Amino acid sequence: MANRTGPVYESTFVVDDERAAELESWLQRFAQTSLQLDGIESVHHRDVAIDEDGRFAAVLQFDCRDDAA
């Protein structure tokens, strides 16, 4: 188990399946940009299965140094 230094913030992004590749590309850029912010220690990305309505979901979790991040 990872040693977390502060709070974890999580964001879920949902798009129609045909936009999944575009979302993945954007999430990678967003995660890299987030790591440049003071207080963001790491970013974890995971995909969530396509739901019954054909939507694709992905989750980003941000490990923060403290509540001020």
Rosetta constraint file for C-alpha pairs under 8 A:
AtomPair CA 4 CA 63 HARMONIC 6.94 0.50
AtomPair CA 5 CA 63 HARMONIC 7.55 0.50
AtomPair CA 5 CA 64 HARMONIC 6.88 0.50
AtomPair CA 5 CA 65 HARMONIC 5.44 0.50
AtomPair CA 5 CA 66 HARMONIC 7.26 0.50
AtomPair CA 6 CA 63 HARMONIC 6.69 0.50
AtomPair CA 6 CA 64 HARMONIC 5.17 0.50
AtomPair CA 6 CA 65 HARMONIC 4.75 0.50
AtomPair CA 6 CA 66 HARMONIC 4.73 0.50
AtomPair CA 6 CA 67 HARMONIC 7.09 0.50
AtomPair CA 7 CA 63 HARMONIC 6.26 0.50
AtomPair CA 7 CA 64 HARMONIC 5.49 0.50
AtomPair CA 7 CA 65 HARMONIC 7.15 0.50
AtomPair CA 7 CA 66 HARMONIC 6.22 0.50
AtomPair CA 7 CA 67 HARMONIC 6.51 0.50
AtomPair CA 8 CA 61 HARMONIC 6.46 0.50
AtomPair CA 8 CA 62 HARMONIC 5.45 0.50
AtomPair CA 8 CA 63 HARMONIC 4.72 0.50
AtomPair CA 8 CA 64 HARMONIC 6.07 0.50
AtomPair CA 9 CA 61 HARMONIC 5.64 0.50
AtomPair CA 9 CA 62 HARMONIC 5.09 0.50
AtomPair CA 9 CA 63 HARMONIC 6.76 0.50
AtomPair CA 9 CA 64 HARMONIC 7.65 0.50
AtomPair CA 10 CA 59 HARMONIC 6.89 0.50
AtomPair CA 10 CA 60 HARMONIC 5.68 0.50
AtomPair CA 10 CA 61 HARMONIC 4.35 0.50
AtomPair CA 10 CA 62 HARMONIC 6.23 0.50
AtomPair CA 11 CA 59 HARMONIC 5.70 0.50
AtomPair CA 11 CA 60 HARMONIC 5.36 0.50
AtomPair CA 11 CA 61 HARMONIC 6.53 0.50
AtomPair CA 12 CA 57 HARMONIC 6.83 0.50
AtomPair CA 12 CA 58 HARMONIC 5.79 0.50
AtomPair CA 12 CA 59 HARMONIC 4.44 0.50
AtomPair CA 12 CA 60 HARMONIC 6.52 0.50
AtomPair CA 13 CA 57 HARMONIC 5.50 0.50
AtomPair CA 13 CA 58 HARMONIC 5.34 0.50
AtomPair CA 13 CA 59 HARMONIC 6.27 0.50
AtomPair CA 14 CA 55 HARMONIC 6.45 0.50
AtomPair CA 14 CA 56 HARMONIC 5.59 0.50
AtomPair CA 14 CA 57 HARMONIC 4.30 0.50
AtomPair CA 14 CA 58 HARMONIC 6.61 0.50
AtomPair CA 15 CA 19 HARMONIC 6.21 0.50
AtomPair CA 15 CA 20 HARMONIC 6.57 0.50
AtomPair CA 15 CA 23 HARMONIC 7.54 0.50
AtomPair CA 15 CA 55 HARMONIC 5.45 0.50
AtomPair CA 15 CA 56 HARMONIC 5.37 0.50
AtomPair CA 15 CA 57 HARMONIC 6.49 0.50
AtomPair CA 16 CA 20 HARMONIC 6.86 0.50
AtomPair CA 16 CA 54 HARMONIC 6.31 0.50
AtomPair CA 16 CA 55 HARMONIC 4.34 0.50
AtomPair CA 16 CA 56 HARMONIC 5.90 0.50
AtomPair CA 17 CA 50 HARMONIC 7.15 0.50
AtomPair CA 17 CA 54 HARMONIC 5.73 0.50
AtomPair CA 17 CA 55 HARMONIC 4.97 0.50
AtomPair CA 17 CA 56 HARMONIC 5.11 0.50
AtomPair CA 19 CA 23 HARMONIC 6.25 0.50
AtomPair CA 20 CA 24 HARMONIC 6.17 0.50
AtomPair CA 20 CA 56 HARMONIC 6.13 0.50
AtomPair CA 21 CA 25 HARMONIC 6.32 0.50
AtomPair CA 22 CA 26 HARMONIC 6.26 0.50
AtomPair CA 23 CA 27 HARMONIC 5.98 0.50
AtomPair CA 24 CA 28 HARMONIC 6.29 0.50
AtomPair CA 25 CA 29 HARMONIC 6.57 0.50
AtomPair CA 26 CA 30 HARMONIC 6.04 0.50
AtomPair CA 27 CA 31 HARMONIC 5.94 0.50
AtomPair CA 28 CA 32 HARMONIC 6.31 0.50
AtomPair CA 29 CA 33 HARMONIC 6.18 0.50
AtomPair CA 30 CA 34 HARMONIC 6.03 0.50
AtomPair CA 31 CA 35 HARMONIC 6.39 0.50
AtomPair CA 31 CA 43 HARMONIC 6.18 0.50
AtomPair CA 31 CA 60 HARMONIC 7.85 0.50
AtomPair CA 32 CA 36 HARMONIC 7.02 0.50
AtomPair CA 33 CA 37 HARMONIC 7.25 0.50
AtomPair CA 34 CA 40 HARMONIC 6.81 0.50
AtomPair CA 34 CA 43 HARMONIC 7.74 0.50
AtomPair CA 35 CA 40 HARMONIC 5.67 0.50
AtomPair CA 35 CA 41 HARMONIC 6.79 0.50
AtomPair CA 35 CA 42 HARMONIC 6.44 0.50
AtomPair CA 35 CA 43 HARMONIC 7.10 0.50
AtomPair CA 36 CA 40 HARMONIC 7.52 0.50
AtomPair CA 38 CA 69 HARMONIC 6.68 0.50
AtomPair CA 39 CA 64 HARMONIC 5.52 0.50
AtomPair CA 39 CA 65 HARMONIC 5.00 0.50
AtomPair CA 39 CA 66 HARMONIC 6.86 0.50
AtomPair CA 39 CA 68 HARMONIC 7.42 0.50
AtomPair CA 39 CA 69 HARMONIC 4.59 0.50
AtomPair CA 40 CA 62 HARMONIC 6.63 0.50
AtomPair CA 40 CA 63 HARMONIC 6.04 0.50
AtomPair CA 40 CA 64 HARMONIC 4.61 0.50
AtomPair CA 40 CA 65 HARMONIC 6.27 0.50
AtomPair CA 40 CA 69 HARMONIC 6.35 0.50
AtomPair CA 41 CA 62 HARMONIC 7.49 0.50
AtomPair CA 41 CA 63 HARMONIC 5.43 0.50
AtomPair CA 41 CA 64 HARMONIC 5.37 0.50
AtomPair CA 41 CA 65 HARMONIC 6.17 0.50
AtomPair CA 42 CA 62 HARMONIC 5.98 0.50
AtomPair CA 42 CA 63 HARMONIC 5.17 0.50
AtomPair CA 42 CA 64 HARMONIC 7.30 0.50
AtomPair CA 43 CA 60 HARMONIC 6.66 0.50
AtomPair CA 43 CA 61 HARMONIC 5.57 0.50
AtomPair CA 43 CA 62 HARMONIC 4.64 0.50
AtomPair CA 43 CA 63 HARMONIC 6.23 0.50
AtomPair CA 44 CA 60 HARMONIC 5.61 0.50
AtomPair CA 44 CA 61 HARMONIC 5.05 0.50
AtomPair CA 44 CA 62 HARMONIC 6.59 0.50
AtomPair CA 45 CA 58 HARMONIC 7.26 0.50
AtomPair CA 45 CA 59 HARMONIC 5.76 0.50
AtomPair CA 45 CA 60 HARMONIC 4.66 0.50
AtomPair CA 45 CA 61 HARMONIC 6.50 0.50
AtomPair CA 46 CA 58 HARMONIC 5.79 0.50
AtomPair CA 46 CA 59 HARMONIC 5.37 0.50
AtomPair CA 46 CA 60 HARMONIC 6.70 0.50
AtomPair CA 47 CA 57 HARMONIC 6.19 0.50
AtomPair CA 47 CA 58 HARMONIC 4.27 0.50
AtomPair CA 47 CA 59 HARMONIC 6.24 0.50
AtomPair CA 48 CA 56 HARMONIC 6.93 0.50
AtomPair CA 48 CA 57 HARMONIC 5.04 0.50
AtomPair CA 48 CA 58 HARMONIC 5.33 0.50
AtomPair CA 48 CA 59 HARMONIC 7.25 0.50
AtomPair CA 49 CA 56 HARMONIC 6.41 0.50
AtomPair CA 49 CA 57 HARMONIC 6.63 0.50
AtomPair CA 50 CA 54 HARMONIC 5.72 0.50
AtomPair CA 50 CA 55 HARMONIC 5.26 0.50
AtomPair CA 50 CA 56 HARMONIC 4.47 0.50
AtomPair CA 50 CA 57 HARMONIC 6.60 0.50
AtomPair CA 51 CA 55 HARMONIC 5.43 0.50
AtomPair CA 51 CA 56 HARMONIC 6.64 0.50
AtomPair CA 64 CA 69 HARMONIC 5.98 0.50
AtomPair CA 65 CA 69 HARMONIC 6.64 0.50
